[in-house]
Amino acid sequence: MFVFVLNCGSSSFKYQLLDMSNEHRVATGLVERIGIKDSILAYETANGDKIKEVIDIADHAVAIKMVLAKLVDTKIGVIKSLSDIAAVGHRVVHGAEKFSGSVLICDRVMDALRENVPLAPLHNPANITGIEAMQSALPGVPNVGVFDTAFHATMPAEAYTYALPYEWYEQHRVRRYGFHGTSHRFVSERAAQILGIPKVRFNCITCHMGNGSSYTAVKGGKSYDTSMGMTPLEGMVMGTRCGDTDPGIFSFLAANLQMSIADIDTALNKKSGLLGISGVSSDMRDIENAAKEGNKRAQLAIDVLRHRALKYIGAYAVELGRVDAIIFTGGIGENAIHFRGSVVERLTALGIGLNERANDVRGKEAIISTPDSQIKVMVVPTNEELVIARDTKEIVENLPKKED
């Protein structure tokens, strides 16, 4: 069975084609600047064939048809016919309280996605666009939605409830939802497998760190608490997002800087975080290089990020009571060796020591704590696309068989 996985944004999308007989990725790529002059289509096969085209692409429907044409191309294609694609799996950002797991997409599900647009105005419309484009390009092929929020549906009320007027939750669904669920789910399950601990007994803290970052307390294999909230703005310091911030700052900015709600929202989402502190970049690699050259603001950005990481790890360790592992993943978590090590070095209160030699790794599974550490510290590369493909395969294989 071949499963096509789509992660759709407003003007771009990432895609993969996976052969689920062995879970191997046979093609992958990215389409950028959709609807903008000089669109970019990138395509790569597992055999190393690569194509990068700069061409105007009017919309997502056109882009998807172009990608599908590459998959069956006589020279660089990886399947003989589009009929070989058994299903399409979609990353969908916000499922709110309607979806606690992955689902087959139907008219009822599409209506629910549209209802959730106010909760994710930047993401859900793009996800809907991708679904509709795939339905048009591959009519009759089942589509499955896999939600970023679904893994966190197991959080108890004390973890997801804000100390706000309760009718805001009752009437407008104002609560913590959490995101990066497919990543937290994958790395926690993989870590349990590596350590030989049954998932139902596995407690861990998963640290997904990239341009967007979130930490999750996983108890008995299920999400118990998470750092992102009703939106992906809460929690950890991120590339351009502020994370946890005093809400009183917003009225201060409006009153004293005459900033509108839109201005404040843009500043918090796109001009804050590592970029806002450092003034250098939102990319950790650029910031670390600047810090090495003596840039004090770049060093401050690193220090603030570490400080926030330690606060969440410490809090979640107390919440869980027993922690089997702390897991780093995502672009920063998997690759920022020095930063990751500097966090682990400060976890001595949890009975953890850093194995510097083991920590000298990028993008590979590793246990980076010393053998005598009371809690294992691990690097586990995430694979959200594989989670989406697995869920899609399971749902499609369990569909009622059509009668001849």
Contacts in CASP RR format, 6 or more apart in sequence:
PFRMAT RR
TARGET T0000
AUTHOR 0000-0000-0000
METHOD contacts of the structure
MODEL  1
MFVFVLNCGSSSFKYQLLDMSNEHRVATGLVERIGIKDSILAYETANGDK
IKEVIDIADHAVAIKMVLAKLVDTKIGVIKSLSDIAAVGHRVVHGAEKFS
GSVLICDRVMDALRENVPLAPLHNPANITGIEAMQSALPGVPNVGVFDTA
FHATMPAEAYTYALPYEWYEQHRVRRYGFHGTSHRFVSERAAQILGIPKV
RFNCITCHMGNGSSYTAVKGGKSYDTSMGMTPLEGMVMGTRCGDTDPGIF
SFLAANLQMSIADIDTALNKKSGLLGISGVSSDMRDIENAAKEGNKRAQL
AIDVLRHRALKYIGAYAVELGRVDAIIFTGGIGENAIHFRGSVVERLTAL
GIGLNERANDVRGKEAIISTPDSQIKVMVVPTNEELVIARDTKEIVENLP
KKED
1 19 0 8 1.000
1 20 0 8 1.000
1 21 0 8 1.000
1 86 0 8 1.000
1 87 0 8 1.000
1 393 0 8 1.000
1 396 0 8 1.000
1 397 0 8 1.000
2 17 0 8 1.000
2 18 0 8 1.000
2 19 0 8 1.000
2 20 0 8 1.000
2 26 0 8 1.000
2 79 0 8 1.000
2 84 0 8 1.000
2 85 0 8 1.000
2 86 0 8 1.000
3 17 0 8 1.000
3 18 0 8 1.000
3 20 0 8 1.000
3 85 0 8 1.000
3 86 0 8 1.000
3 87 0 8 1.000
3 88 0 8 1.000
3 89 0 8 1.000
3 389 0 8 1.000
3 392 0 8 1.000
3 393 0 8 1.000
4 15 0 8 1.000
4 16 0 8 1.000
4 17 0 8 1.000
4 85 0 8 1.000
4 87 0 8 1.000
4 88 0 8 1.000
4 89 0 8 1.000
4 134 0 8 1.000
5 15 0 8 1.000
5 16 0 8 1.000
5 17 0 8 1.000
5 18 0 8 1.000
5 88 0 8 1.000
5 89 0 8 1.000
5 90 0 8 1.000
5 91 0 8 1.000
5 385 0 8 1.000
5 388 0 8 1.000
5 389 0 8 1.000
5 392 0 8 1.000
6 13 0 8 1.000
6 14 0 8 1.000
6 15 0 8 1.000
6 64 0 8 1.000
6 88 0 8 1.000
6 89 0 8 1.000
6 90 0 8 1.000
6 91 0 8 1.000
6 130 0 8 1.000
6 134 0 8 1.000
7 13 0 8 1.000
7 14 0 8 1.000
7 15 0 8 1.000
7 90 0 8 1.000
7 91 0 8 1.000
7 384 0 8 1.000
7 385 0 8 1.000
8 60 0 8 1.000
8 90 0 8 1.000
8 91 0 8 1.000
8 126 0 8 1.000
8 127 0 8 1.000
8 129 0 8 1.000
8 130 0 8 1.000
8 131 0 8 1.000
9 123 0 8 1.000
9 126 0 8 1.000
9 127 0 8 1.000
9 129 0 8 1.000
10 122 0 8 1.000
10 125 0 8 1.000
10 126 0 8 1.000
10 129 0 8 1.000
11 32 0 8 1.000
11 33 0 8 1.000
11 34 0 8 1.000
11 35 0 8 1.000
11 36 0 8 1.000
12 30 0 8 1.000
12 31 0 8 1.000
12 32 0 8 1.000
12 33 0 8 1.000
12 34 0 8 1.000
13 30 0 8 1.000
13 31 0 8 1.000
13 34 0 8 1.000
13 60 0 8 1.000
13 63 0 8 1.000
13 64 0 8 1.000
13 130 0 8 1.000
14 28 0 8 1.000
14 29 0 8 1.000
14 30 0 8 1.000
15 28 0 8 1.000
15 29 0 8 1.000
15 30 0 8 1.000
15 31 0 8 1.000
15 67 0 8 1.000
16 25 0 8 1.000
16 27 0 8 1.000
16 28 0 8 1.000
16 29 0 8 1.000
16 385 0 8 1.000
16 389 0 8 1.000
17 25 0 8 1.000
17 26 0 8 1.000
17 27 0 8 1.000
17 28 0 8 1.000
17 71 0 8 1.000
17 78 0 8 1.000
17 79 0 8 1.000
17 85 0 8 1.000
18 24 0 8 1.000
18 25 0 8 1.000
18 26 0 8 1.000
18 385 0 8 1.000
18 386 0 8 1.000
18 389 0 8 1.000
19 26 0 8 1.000
20 389 0 8 1.000
20 390 0 8 1.000
20 393 0 8 1.000
23 386 0 8 1.000
23 389 0 8 1.000
23 390 0 8 1.000
24 46 0 8 1.000
25 46 0 8 1.000
25 385 0 8 1.000
26 45 0 8 1.000
26 46 0 8 1.000
26 78 0 8 1.000
26 79 0 8 1.000
27 43 0 8 1.000
27 44 0 8 1.000
27 45 0 8 1.000
27 46 0 8 1.000
27 70 0 8 1.000
27 71 0 8 1.000
27 77 0 8 1.000
27 78 0 8 1.000
28 44 0 8 1.000
29 42 0 8 1.000
29 43 0 8 1.000
29 44 0 8 1.000
29 67 0 8 1.000
30 40 0 8 1.000
30 42 0 8 1.000
31 39 0 8 1.000
31 40 0 8 1.000
31 41 0 8 1.000
31 42 0 8 1.000
31 57 0 8 1.000
31 63 0 8 1.000
31 66 0 8 1.000
31 67 0 8 1.000
32 39 0 8 1.000
32 40 0 8 1.000
32 42 0 8 1.000
33 39 0 8 1.000
33 40 0 8 1.000
33 57 0 8 1.000
34 57 0 8 1.000
34 58 0 8 1.000
34 59 0 8 1.000
34 60 0 8 1.000
34 63 0 8 1.000
35 56 0 8 1.000
35 57 0 8 1.000
35 58 0 8 1.000
35 59 0 8 1.000
37 56 0 8 1.000
38 54 0 8 1.000
38 55 0 8 1.000
38 56 0 8 1.000
39 54 0 8 1.000
39 55 0 8 1.000
39 56 0 8 1.000
39 57 0 8 1.000
39 63 0 8 1.000
40 52 0 8 1.000
40 53 0 8 1.000
40 54 0 8 1.000
41 51 0 8 1.000
41 52 0 8 1.000
41 53 0 8 1.000
41 55 0 8 1.000
41 57 0 8 1.000
41 63 0 8 1.000
41 66 0 8 1.000
41 67 0 8 1.000
42 50 0 8 1.000
42 51 0 8 1.000
42 52 0 8 1.000
43 49 0 8 1.000
43 50 0 8 1.000
43 51 0 8 1.000
43 52 0 8 1.000
43 67 0 8 1.000
43 70 0 8 1.000
43 76 0 8 1.000
44 50 0 8 1.000
44 51 0 8 1.000
45 76 0 8 1.000
45 77 0 8 1.000
45 78 0 8 1.000
46 78 0 8 1.000
49 76 0 8 1.000
49 77 0 8 1.000
51 70 0 8 1.000
51 76 0 8 1.000
57 63 0 8 1.000
57 66 0 8 1.000
59 133 0 8 1.000
60 129 0 8 1.000
60 130 0 8 1.000
60 133 0 8 1.000
61 132 0 8 1.000
61 133 0 8 1.000
61 136 0 8 1.000
61 137 0 8 1.000
63 133 0 8 1.000
64 130 0 8 1.000
64 133 0 8 1.000
64 134 0 8 1.000
64 137 0 8 1.000
65 137 0 8 1.000
68 82 0 8 1.000
68 137 0 8 1.000
68 138 0 8 1.000
70 76 0 8 1.000
70 77 0 8 1.000
71 77 0 8 1.000
71 78 0 8 1.000
71 79 0 8 1.000
71 82 0 8 1.000
71 85 0 8 1.000
72 79 0 8 1.000
72 80 0 8 1.000
72 81 0 8 1.000
72 82 0 8 1.000
79 85 0 8 1.000
82 138 0 8 1.000
85 138 0 8 1.000
85 141 0 8 1.000
86 141 0 8 1.000
86 142 0 8 1.000
86 393 0 8 1.000
86 396 0 8 1.000
87 141 0 8 1.000
87 142 0 8 1.000
87 143 0 8 1.000
87 144 0 8 1.000
87 392 0 8 1.000
87 393 0 8 1.000
87 395 0 8 1.000
87 396 0 8 1.000
88 134 0 8 1.000
88 138 0 8 1.000
88 141 0 8 1.000
88 142 0 8 1.000
88 143 0 8 1.000
88 144 0 8 1.000
88 392 0 8 1.000
89 143 0 8 1.000
89 144 0 8 1.000
89 145 0 8 1.000
89 146 0 8 1.000
89 388 0 8 1.000
89 389 0 8 1.000
89 391 0 8 1.000
89 392 0 8 1.000
90 105 0 8 1.000
90 127 0 8 1.000
90 130 0 8 1.000
90 131 0 8 1.000
90 134 0 8 1.000
90 143 0 8 1.000
90 144 0 8 1.000
90 145 0 8 1.000
90 146 0 8 1.000
90 388 0 8 1.000
91 127 0 8 1.000
91 145 0 8 1.000
91 146 0 8 1.000
91 148 0 8 1.000
91 182 0 8 1.000
91 384 0 8 1.000
91 388 0 8 1.000
92 113 0 8 1.000
92 124 0 8 1.000
92 127 0 8 1.000
92 145 0 8 1.000
92 146 0 8 1.000
92 147 0 8 1.000
92 148 0 8 1.000
93 120 0 8 1.000
93 123 0 8 1.000
93 124 0 8 1.000
93 127 0 8 1.000
93 147 0 8 1.000
93 148 0 8 1.000
93 149 0 8 1.000
93 179 0 8 1.000
94 116 0 8 1.000
94 119 0 8 1.000
94 120 0 8 1.000
94 123 0 8 1.000
94 124 0 8 1.000
94 147 0 8 1.000
94 148 0 8 1.000
94 149 0 8 1.000
94 177 0 8 1.000
95 112 0 8 1.000
95 113 0 8 1.000
95 116 0 8 1.000
95 119 0 8 1.000
95 147 0 8 1.000
95 148 0 8 1.000
95 149 0 8 1.000
95 150 0 8 1.000
95 177 0 8 1.000
96 112 0 8 1.000
96 115 0 8 1.000
96 116 0 8 1.000
96 119 0 8 1.000
96 149 0 8 1.000
96 173 0 8 1.000
96 177 0 8 1.000
97 153 0 8 1.000
97 173 0 8 1.000
98 112 0 8 1.000
98 115 0 8 1.000
98 116 0 8 1.000
99 109 0 8 1.000
99 112 0 8 1.000
99 147 0 8 1.000
99 149 0 8 1.000
99 150 0 8 1.000
99 153 0 8 1.000
100 150 0 8 1.000
100 153 0 8 1.000
100 154 0 8 1.000
101 146 0 8 1.000
101 147 0 8 1.000
101 150 0 8 1.000
101 153 0 8 1.000
101 391 0 8 1.000
102 144 0 8 1.000
102 145 0 8 1.000
102 146 0 8 1.000
102 147 0 8 1.000
102 150 0 8 1.000
102 388 0 8 1.000
102 391 0 8 1.000
102 392 0 8 1.000
102 395 0 8 1.000
103 109 0 8 1.000
103 144 0 8 1.000
103 145 0 8 1.000
103 395 0 8 1.000
104 142 0 8 1.000
104 143 0 8 1.000
104 144 0 8 1.000
104 145 0 8 1.000
104 395 0 8 1.000
104 396 0 8 1.000
104 399 0 8 1.000
105 131 0 8 1.000
105 142 0 8 1.000
105 143 0 8 1.000
105 144 0 8 1.000
105 145 0 8 1.000
109 145 0 8 1.000
110 128 0 8 1.000
110 131 0 8 1.000
113 124 0 8 1.000
113 127 0 8 1.000
113 128 0 8 1.000
113 131 0 8 1.000
114 124 0 8 1.000
114 128 0 8 1.000
116 124 0 8 1.000
117 124 0 8 1.000
117 125 0 8 1.000
117 128 0 8 1.000
119 173 0 8 1.000
119 177 0 8 1.000
119 230 0 8 1.000
119 231 0 8 1.000
120 231 0 8 1.000
131 143 0 8 1.000
131 145 0 8 1.000
134 141 0 8 1.000
134 143 0 8 1.000
135 143 0 8 1.000
142 395 0 8 1.000
142 396 0 8 1.000
142 399 0 8 1.000
144 388 0 8 1.000
144 391 0 8 1.000
144 392 0 8 1.000
144 395 0 8 1.000
144 396 0 8 1.000
145 388 0 8 1.000
145 391 0 8 1.000
145 392 0 8 1.000
146 182 0 8 1.000
146 387 0 8 1.000
146 388 0 8 1.000
146 391 0 8 1.000
146 392 0 8 1.000
148 178 0 8 1.000
148 179 0 8 1.000
148 180 0 8 1.000
148 181 0 8 1.000
148 182 0 8 1.000
149 177 0 8 1.000
149 178 0 8 1.000
149 179 0 8 1.000
149 181 0 8 1.000
150 181 0 8 1.000
151 181 0 8 1.000
151 182 0 8 1.000
151 184 0 8 1.000
151 185 0 8 1.000
151 216 0 8 1.000
151 223 0 8 1.000
152 160 0 8 1.000
152 177 0 8 1.000
152 178 0 8 1.000
152 179 0 8 1.000
152 181 0 8 1.000
152 216 0 8 1.000
152 223 0 8 1.000
152 226 0 8 1.000
153 223 0 8 1.000
154 222 0 8 1.000
154 223 0 8 1.000
154 224 0 8 1.000
155 176 0 8 1.000
155 223 0 8 1.000
155 224 0 8 1.000
155 225 0 8 1.000
155 226 0 8 1.000
156 224 0 8 1.000
159 176 0 8 1.000
159 224 0 8 1.000
159 225 0 8 1.000
159 226 0 8 1.000
160 175 0 8 1.000
160 176 0 8 1.000
160 177 0 8 1.000
161 169 0 8 1.000
161 175 0 8 1.000
161 176 0 8 1.000
162 168 0 8 1.000
162 169 0 8 1.000
162 174 0 8 1.000
162 175 0 8 1.000
162 176 0 8 1.000
162 230 0 8 1.000
164 174 0 8 1.000
168 174 0 8 1.000
169 175 0 8 1.000
174 230 0 8 1.000
175 230 0 8 1.000
176 226 0 8 1.000
176 228 0 8 1.000
176 229 0 8 1.000
176 230 0 8 1.000
176 234 0 8 1.000
177 228 0 8 1.000
177 229 0 8 1.000
177 230 0 8 1.000
178 214 0 8 1.000
178 226 0 8 1.000
178 227 0 8 1.000
178 228 0 8 1.000
178 229 0 8 1.000
178 232 0 8 1.000
179 214 0 8 1.000
179 226 0 8 1.000
179 228 0 8 1.000
179 229 0 8 1.000
179 232 0 8 1.000
180 208 0 8 1.000
180 212 0 8 1.000
180 214 0 8 1.000
180 216 0 8 1.000
180 228 0 8 1.000
181 216 0 8 1.000
181 223 0 8 1.000
182 384 0 8 1.000
182 387 0 8 1.000
182 388 0 8 1.000
183 206 0 8 1.000
183 208 0 8 1.000
183 329 0 8 1.000
183 330 0 8 1.000
183 382 0 8 1.000
183 384 0 8 1.000
184 206 0 8 1.000
184 208 0 8 1.000
184 214 0 8 1.000
184 216 0 8 1.000
184 218 0 8 1.000
184 223 0 8 1.000
184 226 0 8 1.000
185 387 0 8 1.000
186 382 0 8 1.000
186 383 0 8 1.000
186 384 0 8 1.000
186 386 0 8 1.000
186 387 0 8 1.000
187 206 0 8 1.000
187 208 0 8 1.000
187 327 0 8 1.000
187 329 0 8 1.000
187 380 0 8 1.000
187 382 0 8 1.000
188 199 0 8 1.000
188 202 0 8 1.000
188 204 0 8 1.000
188 206 0 8 1.000
188 216 0 8 1.000
188 218 0 8 1.000
188 221 0 8 1.000
188 327 0 8 1.000
189 199 0 8 1.000
189 221 0 8 1.000
190 365 0 8 1.000
190 380 0 8 1.000
191 202 0 8 1.000
191 204 0 8 1.000
191 325 0 8 1.000
191 327 0 8 1.000
191 378 0 8 1.000
191 380 0 8 1.000
192 198 0 8 1.000
192 199 0 8 1.000
192 202 0 8 1.000
192 204 0 8 1.000
192 221 0 8 1.000
192 324 0 8 1.000
194 365 0 8 1.000
194 367 0 8 1.000
194 378 0 8 1.000
194 380 0 8 1.000
195 202 0 8 1.000
195 324 0 8 1.000
195 325 0 8 1.000
195 376 0 8 1.000
197 324 0 8 1.000
199 220 0 8 1.000
199 221 0 8 1.000
200 220 0 8 1.000
200 221 0 8 1.000
201 220 0 8 1.000
202 218 0 8 1.000
202 220 0 8 1.000
202 221 0 8 1.000
202 324 0 8 1.000
202 325 0 8 1.000
203 218 0 8 1.000
203 219 0 8 1.000
203 220 0 8 1.000
203 221 0 8 1.000
203 320 0 8 1.000
203 321 0 8 1.000
203 322 0 8 1.000
203 323 0 8 1.000
203 324 0 8 1.000
204 218 0 8 1.000
204 221 0 8 1.000
204 323 0 8 1.000
204 324 0 8 1.000
204 325 0 8 1.000
204 326 0 8 1.000
204 327 0 8 1.000
205 215 0 8 1.000
205 216 0 8 1.000
205 217 0 8 1.000
205 218 0 8 1.000
205 312 0 8 1.000
205 313 0 8 1.000
205 316 0 8 1.000
205 317 0 8 1.000
205 320 0 8 1.000
205 323 0 8 1.000
205 325 0 8 1.000
205 326 0 8 1.000
205 327 0 8 1.000
206 215 0 8 1.000
206 216 0 8 1.000
206 218 0 8 1.000
206 327 0 8 1.000
206 329 0 8 1.000
207 213 0 8 1.000
207 215 0 8 1.000
207 309 0 8 1.000
207 312 0 8 1.000
207 313 0 8 1.000
207 326 0 8 1.000
207 327 0 8 1.000
207 328 0 8 1.000
207 329 0 8 1.000
207 333 0 8 1.000
208 214 0 8 1.000
208 215 0 8 1.000
208 216 0 8 1.000
208 329 0 8 1.000
208 330 0 8 1.000
208 333 0 8 1.000
208 382 0 8 1.000
209 236 0 8 1.000
209 309 0 8 1.000
209 328 0 8 1.000
209 329 0 8 1.000
209 330 0 8 1.000
209 331 0 8 1.000
209 332 0 8 1.000
209 333 0 8 1.000
209 336 0 8 1.000
210 238 0 8 1.000
210 239 0 8 1.000
210 284 0 8 1.000
210 330 0 8 1.000
210 331 0 8 1.000
210 332 0 8 1.000
210 333 0 8 1.000
211 238 0 8 1.000
211 239 0 8 1.000
211 240 0 8 1.000
211 282 0 8 1.000
211 283 0 8 1.000
212 232 0 8 1.000
212 236 0 8 1.000
212 238 0 8 1.000
212 239 0 8 1.000
212 241 0 8 1.000
213 227 0 8 1.000
213 235 0 8 1.000
213 236 0 8 1.000
213 237 0 8 1.000
213 238 0 8 1.000
213 239 0 8 1.000
213 332 0 8 1.000
214 226 0 8 1.000
214 227 0 8 1.000
214 228 0 8 1.000
214 232 0 8 1.000
214 235 0 8 1.000
214 236 0 8 1.000
215 226 0 8 1.000
215 227 0 8 1.000
215 235 0 8 1.000
215 236 0 8 1.000
215 309 0 8 1.000
215 312 0 8 1.000
215 313 0 8 1.000
215 316 0 8 1.000
216 223 0 8 1.000
216 224 0 8 1.000
216 225 0 8 1.000
216 226 0 8 1.000
216 227 0 8 1.000
216 316 0 8 1.000
217 223 0 8 1.000
217 224 0 8 1.000
217 225 0 8 1.000
217 226 0 8 1.000
217 316 0 8 1.000
217 319 0 8 1.000
217 320 0 8 1.000
218 224 0 8 1.000
219 320 0 8 1.000
224 319 0 8 1.000
224 320 0 8 1.000
225 316 0 8 1.000
225 319 0 8 1.000
227 234 0 8 1.000
227 235 0 8 1.000
227 236 0 8 1.000
227 312 0 8 1.000
228 234 0 8 1.000
228 235 0 8 1.000
229 235 0 8 1.000
232 241 0 8 1.000
233 241 0 8 1.000
233 242 0 8 1.000
233 243 0 8 1.000
233 268 0 8 1.000
233 269 0 8 1.000
234 243 0 8 1.000
234 244 0 8 1.000
235 243 0 8 1.000
235 244 0 8 1.000
235 308 0 8 1.000
235 312 0 8 1.000
236 243 0 8 1.000
236 244 0 8 1.000
236 305 0 8 1.000
236 308 0 8 1.000
236 309 0 8 1.000
236 312 0 8 1.000
237 243 0 8 1.000
237 273 0 8 1.000
237 274 0 8 1.000
237 277 0 8 1.000
237 301 0 8 1.000
237 304 0 8 1.000
237 305 0 8 1.000
237 308 0 8 1.000
238 273 0 8 1.000
238 274 0 8 1.000
239 273 0 8 1.000
239 274 0 8 1.000
239 275 0 8 1.000
239 282 0 8 1.000
239 283 0 8 1.000
240 269 0 8 1.000
240 270 0 8 1.000
240 271 0 8 1.000
240 272 0 8 1.000
240 273 0 8 1.000
240 274 0 8 1.000
240 275 0 8 1.000
240 276 0 8 1.000
240 282 0 8 1.000
241 268 0 8 1.000
241 269 0 8 1.000
241 270 0 8 1.000
241 272 0 8 1.000
241 273 0 8 1.000
242 268 0 8 1.000
242 272 0 8 1.000
242 273 0 8 1.000
243 272 0 8 1.000
243 273 0 8 1.000
243 308 0 8 1.000
244 308 0 8 1.000
245 268 0 8 1.000
250 264 0 8 1.000
253 259 0 8 1.000
253 263 0 8 1.000
253 264 0 8 1.000
253 267 0 8 1.000
254 260 0 8 1.000
254 261 0 8 1.000
254 264 0 8 1.000
259 267 0 8 1.000
273 282 0 8 1.000
273 301 0 8 1.000
274 281 0 8 1.000
274 282 0 8 1.000
274 284 0 8 1.000
274 287 0 8 1.000
274 301 0 8 1.000
274 305 0 8 1.000
275 281 0 8 1.000
275 282 0 8 1.000
276 301 0 8 1.000
277 297 0 8 1.000
277 300 0 8 1.000
277 301 0 8 1.000
277 304 0 8 1.000
278 287 0 8 1.000
278 290 0 8 1.000
278 295 0 8 1.000
278 297 0 8 1.000
278 298 0 8 1.000
278 300 0 8 1.000
278 301 0 8 1.000
279 297 0 8 1.000
279 298 0 8 1.000
280 286 0 8 1.000
280 287 0 8 1.000
280 290 0 8 1.000
280 295 0 8 1.000
280 297 0 8 1.000
280 298 0 8 1.000
280 301 0 8 1.000
281 287 0 8 1.000
281 290 0 8 1.000
284 331 0 8 1.000
284 332 0 8 1.000
284 336 0 8 1.000
284 339 0 8 1.000
285 336 0 8 1.000
287 298 0 8 1.000
287 301 0 8 1.000
287 302 0 8 1.000
288 298 0 8 1.000
288 302 0 8 1.000
288 336 0 8 1.000
288 338 0 8 1.000
288 339 0 8 1.000
290 298 0 8 1.000
291 298 0 8 1.000
291 299 0 8 1.000
291 302 0 8 1.000
302 339 0 8 1.000
305 339 0 8 1.000
306 339 0 8 1.000
306 342 0 8 1.000
306 343 0 8 1.000
306 346 0 8 1.000
309 343 0 8 1.000
310 343 0 8 1.000
310 346 0 8 1.000
310 347 0 8 1.000
313 326 0 8 1.000
313 343 0 8 1.000
313 347 0 8 1.000
313 350 0 8 1.000
314 350 0 8 1.000
316 323 0 8 1.000
317 323 0 8 1.000
317 350 0 8 1.000
317 375 0 8 1.000
323 350 0 8 1.000
323 375 0 8 1.000
324 375 0 8 1.000
324 376 0 8 1.000
325 375 0 8 1.000
325 376 0 8 1.000
325 377 0 8 1.000
325 378 0 8 1.000
326 347 0 8 1.000
326 352 0 8 1.000
326 375 0 8 1.000
326 376 0 8 1.000
326 377 0 8 1.000
326 378 0 8 1.000
327 377 0 8 1.000
327 378 0 8 1.000
327 379 0 8 1.000
327 380 0 8 1.000
328 334 0 8 1.000
328 340 0 8 1.000
328 377 0 8 1.000
328 378 0 8 1.000
328 379 0 8 1.000
328 380 0 8 1.000
329 379 0 8 1.000
329 380 0 8 1.000
329 381 0 8 1.000
329 382 0 8 1.000
330 381 0 8 1.000
330 382 0 8 1.000
332 339 0 8 1.000
332 340 0 8 1.000
333 339 0 8 1.000
333 340 0 8 1.000
333 379 0 8 1.000
334 362 0 8 1.000
334 363 0 8 1.000
334 379 0 8 1.000
334 381 0 8 1.000
334 382 0 8 1.000
335 362 0 8 1.000
335 363 0 8 1.000
337 359 0 8 1.000
337 360 0 8 1.000
337 361 0 8 1.000
337 362 0 8 1.000
340 359 0 8 1.000
340 368 0 8 1.000
340 379 0 8 1.000
341 354 0 8 1.000
341 356 0 8 1.000
341 359 0 8 1.000
341 368 0 8 1.000
344 352 0 8 1.000
344 353 0 8 1.000
344 354 0 8 1.000
344 359 0 8 1.000
344 368 0 8 1.000
344 369 0 8 1.000
344 377 0 8 1.000
345 353 0 8 1.000
345 354 0 8 1.000
347 353 0 8 1.000
347 375 0 8 1.000
347 377 0 8 1.000
350 374 0 8 1.000
350 375 0 8 1.000
351 373 0 8 1.000
351 374 0 8 1.000
351 375 0 8 1.000
352 369 0 8 1.000
352 370 0 8 1.000
352 373 0 8 1.000
352 374 0 8 1.000
352 375 0 8 1.000
352 377 0 8 1.000
353 369 0 8 1.000
353 370 0 8 1.000
353 372 0 8 1.000
353 373 0 8 1.000
353 377 0 8 1.000
354 368 0 8 1.000
354 369 0 8 1.000
354 370 0 8 1.000
354 377 0 8 1.000
355 367 0 8 1.000
355 368 0 8 1.000
355 369 0 8 1.000
355 370 0 8 1.000
355 371 0 8 1.000
358 366 0 8 1.000
358 367 0 8 1.000
358 368 0 8 1.000
358 369 0 8 1.000
359 366 0 8 1.000
359 368 0 8 1.000
361 368 0 8 1.000
361 379 0 8 1.000
363 379 0 8 1.000
363 381 0 8 1.000
364 379 0 8 1.000
364 381 0 8 1.000
365 378 0 8 1.000
365 379 0 8 1.000
365 380 0 8 1.000
365 381 0 8 1.000
366 378 0 8 1.000
366 379 0 8 1.000
367 376 0 8 1.000
367 377 0 8 1.000
367 378 0 8 1.000
368 377 0 8 1.000
368 378 0 8 1.000
368 379 0 8 1.000
369 375 0 8 1.000
369 376 0 8 1.000
369 377 0 8 1.000
369 378 0 8 1.000
END
